[in-house]
Every structure is written in structure tokens, then in C-alpha cells.
Amino acid sequence: MKIRTLAGDRAFYRTVSKLATPILIQTGFVYLVSLLNTVMVGQLGTEQMSGVAIANQLLNVSNVCVAGAISGVGIFTAQYYGKKDDEGLRQTFRFKLVVSLLLTLLSAAVFLLFGPALIGTFVHSGDAALTSNSAWSYLSIMLVGLVPYALALSYSTTLRETHATVLPMIGSSVAIVTNLVLNYALIFGRLGCPALGAAGAAVATVASRFAELLILALGAHGRSARHPFLRGAYRADPIPAPLLRQMAVKSAPLLLNETIYSASYAAVVQSLSLRGIAAVAAYSIATNVTQLFFIVLMSVGVSLGILVGNQLGAGCFAEARQTNARLTALAIAVSVAT
């Protein structure tokens, strides 16, 4: 394929920009929340920050698994949107809700049963009791936020795949403001609130997730004309067996891939913890900073899946191949620039 074809024209970049920019802002806000928790809790001491980092590393395995399972279904969502098939969109949204909630409940059960033991594998030096207590107090509260996280992710990914990218961005904006204000109030005991330390950061994050879910649900269902697939989405109608099998087959490899990926990162942190609790804190800081540099690339990647899926659903196979090549070239350019 010629280089000028890979470069694309102005109309192509306008389309990508319109889709990717809200996704970029939303993704940036998600990582910024994690960075805020690290910065604010870090002022309490190395042990508290390391405890939160350990808990977040465990929670990340659950969150990434949910996101991986949902991303597989997104292939179908984008294609149904291209076909203008509202019933198909409704079924993929239902599948996301069911799978994300099942994985969330499984994760919560594992953490409740084995949470303290898992945390113990990361704590080998320093004030072990303070680090472990900070990690468990944070993790146990964060379990409450797993359900709104799963539901909000189901809404936001489906909305993005149907080119409604502004509402998820607004939801993330509200979430980060909520998290920032409550972090300040609950970690340090300001604005008339008790000083809860690491537990306060967890309460703030859980509250921000409920706020995001509220914005997404009310905004999406309040505009049912724009999102007709949400009408009757919560009826107890079974998903057709052939479609259920297809979505399960597509989702399983991505779920397995994301599970291995997130678990490997947890293993890296566990290995670093053998060098001392300060190594865990340093890794947490470095990870939060470097993630901010990857959000542009991630936004391009999400846009690629949505645009190509839409075109495949509409039967525009030549256009889909061209879009895939152009966005791949753009992703490589962004990676070099980053």
C-alpha cells in the first residue's frame, strides 16, 4: 500500500479526531484518578502508599479481566451499529452486563476469602503491620466499587462503540472531580470530614465510581431516542444461543490474554517487593506516570476497533481494510512520538 494512502486525508483525520478525542480525555481521567490516589496517599508515608499500591495491583487483575471480556463483545457491538441493528446492540449490551457482573462477583469472592493472604505475599520489610493494614482497609472498601465499575464500563464501552463518546467523557469528568474533592477531605480530614488515611482514598474512589455510573445510566436512558437499543435492555429475555456462543468464543481468548497480562504485572510487583517496600512504592509511582503517556496510543487503538467494526458491519470491506491500515500507521507514528 502506498505511503500517501496510509497517511489518509483530512476527512479521515476529522473522523478519527471526533471519535478519539473524547476517548482520550476519558482514559486520561481514569489514569489521573489513580495518580491522584498515589500522590495524596504518598503524603501519609511509604507504608501507606505501598499498601494502596499492593491493593490496586490485585484489583487491577480483576478490572483488566472485566475489560478484556467486554472488549471481545465490542467487536459485535461495532458491527451491529454499522448494520443499524438495535436488537443486536441490545443483546451485546446484555452480554456485557452479565459477564462483567459474574467476573466481578467471582473477584469479590476471591478477595474476601484470600485477600489478606495475597497481600501478605507482597509485604517483606518495613512496618509490615502498617503496610498490610493499609492494603486491606483499602482493598475491602474498594470491593464495594467493583459492581459500579463493571456496570459503568458496560455502558461507556457500548456508548463509544455507537459513536456516543461525549457522555462517557462527562461521566469520567464528574468522577475525577468527585474523587479529588473526597480524597482531600477524607484522606487528610479536611472540610469537616474524619481523617481516614488510605481508607479515605478508597471511599473517595468508590463514591466517584457510583457518580460516574449515575451520569452514564441517567444520560443514556434519558436519551432513548439516541440509544434505542437500551429500551428493554433489562428485560429477562434470553440471548439467542448462536449469538451467545459467538460472543463467548470471541471473548474467551481476550479474557485469557488480559488475565495473563495483568497477573504477570502483579507477579513483577511481588518480585520487586522482595527488595523492600520502597521498591513497591517506586514502581507504583513510575507506573502511574508512564500510563499517562500511553493514553493517546490507547485512544487510537480503541478508535481502530470501533471504526473498522462499523465498516465491517455495513459490508464495506475495502474501506475497513484501508481504515485498519491507516490507523495502524497512525498508532506507530504516535508510539514513536511518545
DARA-V732640 format. One record per residue. N is the residue number from 0. RES is the residue in one small letter. NEAR is the number of other C-alpha atoms within 10 Angstrom. Layout:
BEGIN
n->N res->RES near->NEAR
n->N res->RES near->NEAR
END
This chain:
BEGIN
n->0 res->m near->7
n->1 res->k near->6
n->2 res->i near->9
n->3 res->r near->9
n->4 res->t near->12
n->5 res->l near->17
n->6 res->a near->15
n->7 res->g near->17
n->8 res->d near->11
n->9 res->r near->9
n->10 res->a near->9
n->11 res->f near->13
n->12 res->y near->16
n->13 res->r near->11
n->14 res->t near->12
n->15 res->v near->18
n->16 res->s near->16
n->17 res->k near->14
n->18 res->l near->24
n->19 res->a near->25
n->20 res->t near->18
n->21 res->p near->20
n->22 res->i near->26
n->23 res->l near->23
n->24 res->i near->19
n->25 res->q near->25
n->26 res->t near->21
n->27 res->g near->21
n->28 res->f near->22
n->29 res->v near->17
n->30 res->y near->17
n->31 res->l near->18
n->32 res->v near->22
n->33 res->s near->19
n->34 res->l near->19
n->35 res->l near->18
n->36 res->n near->25
n->37 res->t near->22
n->38 res->v near->14
n->39 res->m near->19
n->40 res->v near->27
n->41 res->g near->18
n->42 res->q near->13
n->43 res->l near->14
n->44 res->g near->12
n->45 res->t near->20
n->46 res->e near->27
n->47 res->q near->26
n->48 res->m near->30
n->49 res->s near->31
n->50 res->g near->30
n->51 res->v near->31
n->52 res->a near->26
n->53 res->i near->33
n->54 res->a near->24
n->55 res->n near->20
n->56 res->q near->21
n->57 res->l near->21
n->58 res->l near->20
n->59 res->n near->17
n->60 res->v near->20
n->61 res->s near->24
n->62 res->n near->23
n->63 res->v near->19
n->64 res->c near->25
n->65 res->v near->26
n->66 res->a near->19
n->67 res->g near->22
n->68 res->a near->27
n->69 res->i near->27
n->70 res->s near->22
n->71 res->g near->20
n->72 res->v near->24
n->73 res->g near->29
n->74 res->i near->22
n->75 res->f near->26
n->76 res->t near->30
n->77 res->a near->28
n->78 res->q near->26
n->79 res->y near->24
n->80 res->y near->23
n->81 res->g near->22
n->82 res->k near->17
n->83 res->k near->15
n->84 res->d near->14
n->85 res->d near->17
n->86 res->e near->16
n->87 res->g near->19
n->88 res->l near->27
n->89 res->r near->23
n->90 res->q near->22
n->91 res->t near->28
n->92 res->f near->25
n->93 res->r near->21
n->94 res->f near->22
n->95 res->k near->28
n->96 res->l near->20
n->97 res->v near->15
n->98 res->v near->18
n->99 res->s near->27
n->100 res->l near->20
n->101 res->l near->15
n->102 res->l near->19
n->103 res->t near->24
n->104 res->l near->15
n->105 res->l near->12
n->106 res->s near->21
n->107 res->a near->21
n->108 res->a near->13
n->109 res->v near->12
n->110 res->f near->21
n->111 res->l near->12
n->112 res->l near->11
n->113 res->f near->12
n->114 res->g near->18
n->115 res->p near->16
n->116 res->a near->11
n->117 res->l near->17
n->118 res->i near->22
n->119 res->g near->18
n->120 res->t near->13
n->121 res->f near->26
n->122 res->v near->23
n->123 res->h near->15
n->124 res->s near->15
n->125 res->g near->13
n->126 res->d near->13
n->127 res->a near->16
n->128 res->a near->13
n->129 res->l near->13
n->130 res->t near->26
n->131 res->s near->24
n->132 res->n near->19
n->133 res->s near->23
n->134 res->a near->27
n->135 res->w near->23
n->136 res->s near->19
n->137 res->y near->25
n->138 res->l near->26
n->139 res->s near->18
n->140 res->i near->18
n->141 res->m near->23
n->142 res->l near->19
n->143 res->v near->17
n->144 res->g near->19
n->145 res->l near->24
n->146 res->v near->22
n->147 res->p near->21
n->148 res->y near->22
n->149 res->a near->25
n->150 res->l near->22
n->151 res->a near->25
n->152 res->l near->23
n->153 res->s near->28
n->154 res->y near->21
n->155 res->s near->26
n->156 res->t near->25
n->157 res->t near->26
n->158 res->l near->20
n->159 res->r near->24
n->160 res->e near->27
n->161 res->t near->23
n->162 res->h near->18
n->163 res->a near->18
n->164 res->t near->22
n->165 res->v near->19
n->166 res->l near->20
n->167 res->p near->29
n->168 res->m near->24
n->169 res->i near->17
n->170 res->g near->24
n->171 res->s near->28
n->172 res->s near->19
n->173 res->v near->17
n->174 res->a near->25
n->175 res->i near->25
n->176 res->v near->14
n->177 res->t near->21
n->178 res->n near->26
n->179 res->l near->19
n->180 res->v near->14
n->181 res->l near->24
n->182 res->n near->28
n->183 res->y near->21
n->184 res->a near->20
n->185 res->l near->23
n->186 res->i near->25
n->187 res->f near->21
n->188 res->g near->16
n->189 res->r near->14
n->190 res->l near->11
n->191 res->g near->8
n->192 res->c near->14
n->193 res->p near->13
n->194 res->a near->15
n->195 res->l near->17
n->196 res->g near->22
n->197 res->a near->29
n->198 res->a near->26
n->199 res->g near->26
n->200 res->a near->29
n->201 res->a near->28
n->202 res->v near->22
n->203 res->a near->25
n->204 res->t near->25
n->205 res->v near->24
n->206 res->a near->20
n->207 res->s near->28
n->208 res->r near->28
n->209 res->f near->21
n->210 res->a near->20
n->211 res->e near->27
n->212 res->l near->26
n->213 res->l near->15
n->214 res->i near->19
n->215 res->l near->25
n->216 res->a near->17
n->217 res->l near->10
n->218 res->g near->15
n->219 res->a near->21
n->220 res->h near->15
n->221 res->g near->11
n->222 res->r near->11
n->223 res->s near->12
n->224 res->a near->11
n->225 res->r near->12
n->226 res->h near->17
n->227 res->p near->16
n->228 res->f near->20
n->229 res->l near->22
n->230 res->r near->14
n->231 res->g near->11
n->232 res->a near->17
n->233 res->y near->11
n->234 res->r near->8
n->235 res->a near->8
n->236 res->d near->10
n->237 res->p near->10
n->238 res->i near->15
n->239 res->p near->9
n->240 res->a near->9
n->241 res->p near->9
n->242 res->l near->15
n->243 res->l near->14
n->244 res->r near->12
n->245 res->q near->12
n->246 res->m near->21
n->247 res->a near->17
n->248 res->v near->13
n->249 res->k near->17
n->250 res->s near->21
n->251 res->a near->15
n->252 res->p near->14
n->253 res->l near->19
n->254 res->l near->21
n->255 res->l near->13
n->256 res->n near->16
n->257 res->e near->21
n->258 res->t near->20
n->259 res->i near->15
n->260 res->y near->14
n->261 res->s near->20
n->262 res->a near->19
n->263 res->s near->13
n->264 res->y near->15
n->265 res->a near->20
n->266 res->a near->13
n->267 res->v near->13
n->268 res->v near->20
n->269 res->q near->21
n->270 res->s near->15
n->271 res->l near->18
n->272 res->s near->22
n->273 res->l near->15
n->274 res->r near->12
n->275 res->g near->15
n->276 res->i near->24
n->277 res->a near->17
n->278 res->a near->17
n->279 res->v near->27
n->280 res->a near->26
n->281 res->a near->15
n->282 res->y near->17
n->283 res->s near->22
n->284 res->i near->18
n->285 res->a near->11
n->286 res->t near->12
n->287 res->n near->19
n->288 res->v near->15
n->289 res->t near->11
n->290 res->q near->15
n->291 res->l near->16
n->292 res->f near->13
n->293 res->f near->16
n->294 res->i near->20
n->295 res->v near->20
n->296 res->l near->19
n->297 res->m near->16
n->298 res->s near->23
n->299 res->v near->23
n->300 res->g near->16
n->301 res->v near->19
n->302 res->s near->25
n->303 res->l near->24
n->304 res->g near->19
n->305 res->i near->26
n->306 res->l near->25
n->307 res->v near->24
n->308 res->g near->26
n->309 res->n near->26
n->310 res->q near->21
n->311 res->l near->22
n->312 res->g near->22
n->313 res->a near->17
n->314 res->g near->14
n->315 res->c near->14
n->316 res->f near->14
n->317 res->a near->11
n->318 res->e near->14
n->319 res->a near->20
n->320 res->r near->13
n->321 res->q near->16
n->322 res->t near->22
n->323 res->n near->18
n->324 res->a near->18
n->325 res->r near->21
n->326 res->l near->24
n->327 res->t near->16
n->328 res->a near->16
n->329 res->l near->20
n->330 res->a near->19
n->331 res->i near->12
n->332 res->a near->12
n->333 res->v near->14
n->334 res->s near->13
n->335 res->v near->8
n->336 res->a near->7
n->337 res->t near->10
END
